[in-house]
Amino acid sequence: MKNQRAGFTLLEFIVALVVAAVIAAIVYSFFGASLTQSGIPIQRLQQTNNLSRVMENIVADFNRLNALNLRYKWRFTTPYTLNSIVVPISSTSTDNTSSNILSNGFYYKCTAAGTSGTTVPTWPTTIGATRNDGTVTWTTVQDVEVWQASHTYNVGTIVIPTLNNGHYYKCTTAGTSAANEPSSENTPANAWPTSPGGTIPSPDGTVTWTEVGTILDSSEANIENLYTYLTTQPARYGTGYTLVAAETKFIQFNSTAEVNAGELGTSSEKNILKVTIKNNDSAETLTELFTIR
């Protein structure tokens, strides 16, 4: 009896190798691209998240700047959340609707949430000082001066109104302010101007105020504003992105169309800032609008 041969012949081995190669080629043609690019969705997600984080940082900075102008008069027995902003009132009545703002040049930030008390607090005038009010704690803040009645102002002093309008005002004629603040409510004919470089129609007491910009943009070197930070300090908000200069501008809406405003357009208003950022790797873009009243 002849011995039976074990294993493959050379021909069988070559045939098996060819078949395996064909199968491998077919598998690769179907799944190769998916396997080699399987990490791309994760990479794109990371790039998108990074771009979103940058925009979130820009929004947070805008909210911080806006807090300088978002002051509301203090109210009796009112719940306040962390970082709420108030200014003092003149009334000792517990009627919240009849009380008036009485600016002392400072405003107060809630640093411990709670409910305000039944009597007007004695407000501190030292920056960083705190005052307990009911179950609320207020901290004294003064990034820029808040307008005060019957107060002496020197040329160059920057103030912001006691009520929000998003604008800064510079003393261009020294003197003493009036008993009533320039506003559409107190002095309709002598309200704070909102046009760039505008001056109040008649002096505030003996002081002249000139509009010098907003929280969105200002030519004043010492005034914080979003546009200056975006164009001169982009790393402030993160890395891996580029500000799209052509799409970061002041705009307004004409019917349903977007048109340029500020220096680029026919309107001098700078109330809406369009910001567009781009991821350096994916070229994905993200746009946000920032507005003031």
KOLTOR-814647 format. One record per residue (C-alpha): residue in three letters; chain; x, y, z. Coordinates in pm, 1 decimal. Example, Ala and Ser with C-alpha at 12.3 -4.5 7.8 and 13.67 -1.06 7.14 Angstrom:
REM residues 2
 residuo cadena        X        Y        Z
     ALA      A   1230.0   -450.0    780.0
     SER      A   1367.0   -106.0    714.0
REM end
This chain:
REM residues 293
 residuo cadena        X        Y        Z
     MET      A      0.0      0.0      0.0
     LYS      A    130.6    340.2    -93.7
     ASN      A    171.4    608.2    172.7
     GLN      A    -95.2    883.4    149.5
     ARG      A     44.5   1234.0     97.0
     ALA      A    -45.3   1498.6    360.0
     GLY      A    -74.6   1876.5    300.9
     PHE      A   -109.2   2083.7    -16.8
     THR      A     72.2   2049.9   -339.2
     LEU      A    254.1   2354.8   -468.9
     LEU      A    -20.0   2412.7   -724.7
     GLU      A   -290.9   2391.5   -460.9
     PHE      A   -100.2   2635.2   -241.3
     ILE      A    -65.0   2885.0   -526.2
     VAL      A   -436.4   2857.8   -609.6
     ALA      A   -531.2   2910.4   -242.0
     LEU      A   -300.6   3211.6   -222.4
     VAL      A   -454.0   3368.3   -533.4
     VAL      A   -807.2   3309.5   -404.0
     ALA      A   -715.1   3465.7    -67.4
     ALA      A   -562.9   3765.8   -244.1
     VAL      A   -877.6   3813.4   -454.0
     ILE      A  -1098.6   3793.1   -144.5
     ALA      A   -873.4   4039.2     40.9
     ALA      A   -891.5   4281.2   -252.4
     ILE      A  -1271.2   4257.1   -257.3
     VAL      A  -1293.9   4313.2    119.9
     TYR      A  -1058.0   4610.8    102.5
     SER      A  -1253.7   4767.3   -182.9
     PHE      A  -1568.0   4754.4     30.5
     PHE      A  -1429.8   4833.2    374.4
     GLY      A  -1083.6   4982.7    325.6
     ALA      A  -1191.8   5345.4    298.5
     SER      A  -1416.0   5309.7    602.2
     LEU      A  -1137.1   5154.6    805.3
     THR      A   -872.6   5409.5    707.5
     GLN      A  -1107.8   5705.1    762.7
     SER      A  -1283.1   5578.0   1073.0
     GLY      A  -1116.1   5848.0   1284.8
     ILE      A  -1232.4   6138.3   1066.9
     PRO      A  -1580.4   6177.5   1225.4
     ILE      A  -1418.7   6197.6   1569.0
     GLN      A  -1169.1   6454.1   1442.2
     ARG      A  -1447.7   6661.4   1287.1
     LEU      A  -1646.9   6643.8   1608.9
     GLN      A  -1344.9   6765.6   1804.1
     GLN      A  -1298.0   7054.0   1559.7
     THR      A  -1666.3   7148.0   1587.5
     ASN      A  -1650.0   7135.5   1965.7
     ASN      A  -1341.5   7357.2   1967.4
     LEU      A  -1513.7   7614.8   1745.3
     SER      A  -1819.9   7608.2   1970.6
     ARG      A  -1602.3   7659.2   2279.2
     VAL      A  -1439.5   7964.2   2119.5
     MET      A  -1779.6   8115.8   2041.4
     GLU      A  -1900.0   8036.7   2393.4
     ASN      A  -1600.0   8229.2   2529.3
     ILE      A  -1686.3   8525.7   2306.3
     VAL      A  -2048.1   8516.3   2425.8
     ALA      A  -1933.9   8498.6   2789.3
     ASP      A  -1713.2   8804.8   2740.7
     PHE      A  -2002.8   8992.9   2580.7
     ASN      A  -2225.5   8901.9   2875.0
     ARG      A  -1957.8   9026.5   3115.0
     LEU      A  -1932.5   9359.8   2931.8
     ASN      A  -2309.2   9384.8   2910.7
     ALA      A  -2336.3   9342.0   3287.4
     LEU      A  -2167.1   9682.1   3321.6
     ASN      A  -2476.8   9836.0   3168.2
     LEU      A  -2747.1   9600.2   3288.0
     ARG      A  -2830.4   9768.5   3614.0
     TYR      A  -3169.1   9752.6   3777.2
     LYS      A  -3290.5   9937.1   4082.0
     TRP      A  -3282.3   9740.8   4404.6
     ARG      A  -3618.8   9603.5   4521.9
     PHE      A  -3759.7   9499.0   4857.9
     THR      A  -3819.4   9127.6   4938.4
     THR      A  -3716.0   9016.9   4590.8
     PRO      A  -3535.1   8691.4   4501.2
     TYR      A  -3193.7   8756.5   4342.0
     THR      A  -2975.9   8505.2   4161.8
     LEU      A  -2597.3   8496.8   4156.9
     ASN      A  -2437.5   8784.6   3958.5
     SER      A  -2755.8   8995.5   3949.3
     ILE      A  -2676.5   9368.3   3928.2
     VAL      A  -2858.4   9648.2   4114.2
     VAL      A  -2820.5  10017.0   4193.6
     PRO      A  -2947.8  10192.6   4508.0
     ILE      A  -3290.5  10353.4   4533.0
     SER      A  -3402.2  10674.5   4699.6
     SER      A  -3729.5  10554.2   4849.3
     THR      A  -3767.5  10408.6   5197.4
     SER      A  -4118.0  10290.4   5111.4
     THR      A  -4169.7   9920.1   5055.1
     ASP      A  -4354.6  10000.6   4731.4
     ASN      A  -4116.7   9874.9   4463.4
     THR      A  -4299.5  10054.8   4182.6
     SER      A  -4268.9  10406.7   4326.3
     SER      A  -3899.9  10398.7   4416.6
     ASN      A  -3642.3  10588.2   4210.1
     ILE      A  -3277.4  10516.2   4137.1
     LEU      A  -3032.3  10709.6   4353.0
     SER      A  -2688.7  10648.9   4203.4
     ASN      A  -2386.2  10678.7   4430.4
     GLY      A  -2140.1  10605.9   4150.8
     PHE      A  -2125.5  10233.4   4223.4
     TYR      A  -2331.5   9928.0   4146.0
     TYR      A  -2370.2   9604.4   4335.6
     LYS      A  -2334.5   9242.8   4228.0
     CYS      A  -2508.4   8952.3   4398.6
     THR      A  -2236.6   8719.1   4526.6
     ALA      A  -2466.8   8503.5   4742.6
     ALA      A  -2814.9   8433.7   4610.3
     GLY      A  -3122.7   8485.3   4824.5
     THR      A  -3410.3   8725.0   4892.0
     SER      A  -3356.5   9093.4   4967.3
     GLY      A  -3466.7   9245.5   5296.1
     THR      A  -3750.4   9476.9   5398.3
     THR      A  -3532.9   9786.2   5447.5
     VAL      A  -3294.8   9966.3   5212.3
     PRO      A  -2935.6   9855.2   5281.0
     THR      A  -2663.0  10101.9   5369.9
     TRP      A  -2461.8  10062.5   5052.4
     PRO      A  -2080.7  10052.6   5087.2
     THR      A  -1871.3  10270.6   4856.1
     THR      A  -1545.3  10077.5   4875.2
     ILE      A  -1483.1   9848.6   4578.7
     GLY      A  -1501.4   9485.9   4688.1
     ALA      A  -1686.8   9563.9   5011.6
     THR      A  -1990.4   9346.1   5086.2
     ARG      A  -2332.1   9407.8   5239.8
     ASN      A  -2575.4   9148.4   5372.6
     ASP      A  -2934.1   9219.6   5267.9
     GLY      A  -3194.6   8969.9   5385.4
     THR      A  -3035.6   8646.5   5266.6
     VAL      A  -2854.0   8816.5   4977.7
     THR      A  -2491.4   8930.0   4981.9
     TRP      A  -2402.0   9228.4   4761.1
     THR      A  -2046.4   9315.3   4654.2
     THR      A  -1950.0   9669.6   4550.9
     VAL      A  -1832.4   9701.6   4190.4
     GLN      A  -1716.9   9996.9   3978.2
     ASP      A  -1541.6   9897.6   3655.5
     VAL      A  -1640.2  10239.1   3519.0
     GLU      A  -1826.8  10518.6   3693.3
     VAL      A  -2203.0  10522.1   3712.2
     TRP      A  -2361.8  10864.7   3658.9
     GLN      A  -2441.2  11054.4   3980.3
     ALA      A  -2663.3  11354.5   4045.5
     SER      A  -2507.7  11684.1   4163.2
     HIS      A  -2158.1  11540.5   4127.3
     THR      A  -1839.8  11716.6   4013.3
     TYR      A  -1685.6  11569.3   3698.5
     ASN      A  -1349.9  11637.7   3536.5
     VAL      A  -1275.1  11630.4   3164.6
     GLY      A  -1200.7  11274.8   3051.0
     THR      A  -1417.4  11098.0   3309.5
     ILE      A  -1608.0  10805.4   3155.6
     VAL      A  -1955.7  10722.5   3285.6
     ILE      A  -2239.3  10491.9   3199.5
     PRO      A  -2610.6  10565.4   3258.6
     THR      A  -2792.2  10420.8   3556.6
     LEU      A  -3024.4  10243.9   3312.1
     ASN      A  -2900.5  10022.0   3032.6
     ASN      A  -2836.4  10162.7   2686.9
     GLY      A  -2501.5   9994.7   2617.1
     HIS      A  -2313.5  10323.6   2558.3
     TYR      A  -2023.1  10501.5   2729.3
     TYR      A  -2007.3  10880.0   2780.6
     LYS      A  -1703.9  11102.6   2828.5
     CYS      A  -1698.1  11435.1   3011.3
     THR      A  -1584.7  11692.6   2752.8
     THR      A  -1675.3  12001.0   2959.5
     ALA      A  -1603.7  11983.8   3331.9
     GLY      A  -1864.7  12085.8   3585.4
     THR      A  -2134.7  11958.8   3819.9
     SER      A  -2413.0  11728.8   3703.6
     ALA      A  -2781.5  11815.1   3739.7
     ALA      A  -3029.3  11677.1   3991.5
     ASN      A  -3194.9  11468.6   3718.9
     GLU      A  -3007.1  11231.9   3490.1
     PRO      A  -3013.0  11290.9   3113.2
     SER      A  -3269.5  11036.2   2998.8
     SER      A  -3585.7  11004.7   2796.1
     GLU      A  -3773.8  10949.0   3124.1
     ASN      A  -3638.8  11235.0   3337.2
     THR      A  -3543.0  11489.5   3072.2
     PRO      A  -3697.5  11390.7   2737.2
     ALA      A  -3545.9  11687.8   2552.4
     ASN      A  -3199.3  11615.3   2688.9
     ALA      A  -3162.6  11237.6   2670.5
     TRP      A  -2835.7  11046.9   2646.5
     PRO      A  -2727.2  11043.6   2278.2
     THR      A  -2687.6  10706.3   2108.3
     SER      A  -2530.8  10816.5   1778.9
     PRO      A  -2149.4  10785.7   1754.4
     GLY      A  -1984.6  11099.5   1893.2
     GLY      A  -2321.6  11250.3   1983.9
     THR      A  -2346.0  11516.4   2256.9
     ILE      A  -2639.5  11579.6   2488.4
     PRO      A  -2851.1  11867.5   2347.3
     SER      A  -2786.8  12088.9   2650.3
     PRO      A  -2545.8  12053.0   2944.1
     ASP      A  -2613.6  11812.6   3229.2
     GLY      A  -2598.6  12083.0   3494.2
     THR      A  -2272.1  12236.0   3377.4
     VAL      A  -2126.7  11910.5   3238.9
     THR      A  -2116.5  11817.3   2871.5
     TRP      A  -2124.0  11446.5   2786.6
     THR      A  -2011.5  11298.7   2453.9
     GLU      A  -2087.0  10944.7   2336.9
     VAL      A  -1755.9  10759.3   2296.4
     GLY      A  -1861.8  10408.1   2204.0
     THR      A  -2036.9  10099.7   2327.1
     ILE      A  -1963.9   9760.0   2472.5
     LEU      A  -1943.7   9643.5   2109.7
     ASP      A  -1693.7   9899.9   1979.4
     SER      A  -1514.4  10217.0   2089.6
     SER      A  -1220.9  10427.8   1976.0
     GLU      A  -1135.2  10507.9   2337.9
     ALA      A   -822.5  10317.8   2440.3
     ASN      A   -936.6  10260.9   2799.2
     ILE      A  -1285.0  10130.9   2721.9
     GLU      A  -1340.1   9756.5   2703.3
     ASN      A  -1533.4   9644.7   2396.7
     LEU      A  -1589.5   9321.6   2208.4
     TYR      A  -1472.6   9426.9   1860.3
     THR      A  -1133.8   9546.1   1984.6
     TYR      A  -1075.4   9222.9   2174.8
     LEU      A  -1172.4   9012.7   1871.6
     THR      A   -948.7   9198.0   1627.1
     THR      A   -645.4   9261.8   1848.3
     GLN      A   -650.8   8979.8   2105.6
     PRO      A   -801.9   8672.2   1933.8
     ALA      A   -610.7   8432.0   2160.4
     ARG      A   -824.4   8568.6   2444.6
     TYR      A  -1101.6   8335.2   2328.0
     GLY      A   -907.5   8023.1   2233.1
     THR      A   -682.5   7867.3   1970.3
     GLY      A   -723.8   7676.5   1645.3
     TYR      A   -956.2   7933.9   1492.6
     THR      A   -940.5   8243.5   1272.9
     LEU      A  -1164.9   8547.6   1277.8
     VAL      A  -1322.6   8586.0    932.1
     ALA      A  -1255.3   8957.5    885.8
     ALA      A  -1491.1   9007.9    591.5
     GLU      A  -1778.3   8857.1    791.3
     THR      A  -1702.5   9022.2   1124.2
     LYS      A  -1863.1   9363.1   1094.9
     PHE      A  -2147.3   9588.0   1202.6
     ILE      A  -2469.7   9527.2   1015.6
     GLN      A  -2832.4   9630.2   1003.9
     PHE      A  -3135.7   9480.4    835.8
     ASN      A  -3312.7   9649.8    546.4
     SER      A  -3642.6   9466.4    520.7
     THR      A  -3515.1   9106.8    517.3
     ALA      A  -3171.3   9182.9    374.1
     GLU      A  -2849.4   9223.5    569.7
     VAL      A  -2653.3   9540.9    488.2
     ASN      A  -2335.0   9690.4    626.6
     ALA      A  -2343.8   9950.8    902.7
     GLY      A  -2084.2  10157.0   1086.1
     GLU      A  -1781.0  10267.5    885.0
     LEU      A  -1854.4  10008.3    614.4
     GLY      A  -2210.4  10114.4    537.1
     THR      A  -2447.5  10404.2    499.4
     SER      A  -2557.4  10399.6    864.4
     SER      A  -2334.0  10514.6   1148.8
     GLU      A  -2514.3  10289.7   1396.3
     LYS      A  -2318.0  10008.5   1555.7
     ASN      A  -2594.9   9824.8   1733.9
     ILE      A  -2552.1   9480.8   1574.9
     LEU      A  -2211.3   9312.7   1553.2
     LYS      A  -2188.1   9006.3   1331.3
     VAL      A  -1901.6   8774.0   1429.4
     THR      A  -1785.4   8482.8   1212.8
     ILE      A  -1507.0   8245.8   1315.7
     LYS      A  -1347.4   7960.7   1118.2
     ASN      A  -1176.9   7640.9   1229.6
     ASN      A   -818.4   7640.5   1102.2
     ASP      A   -824.8   7269.7   1009.0
     SER      A  -1174.4   7197.9    880.3
     ALA      A  -1259.2   7548.8    749.8
     GLU      A  -1597.7   7508.4    922.0
     THR      A  -1748.9   7844.6   1018.9
     LEU      A  -1974.3   7964.0   1299.5
     THR      A  -2160.3   8296.7   1312.4
     GLU      A  -2322.8   8484.6   1601.6
     LEU      A  -2494.7   8824.4   1632.8
     PHE      A  -2433.3   9054.9   1931.5
     THR      A  -2667.6   9347.1   1991.0
     ILE      A  -2729.0   9644.5   2216.3
     ARG      A  -3040.7   9854.0   2247.9
REM end
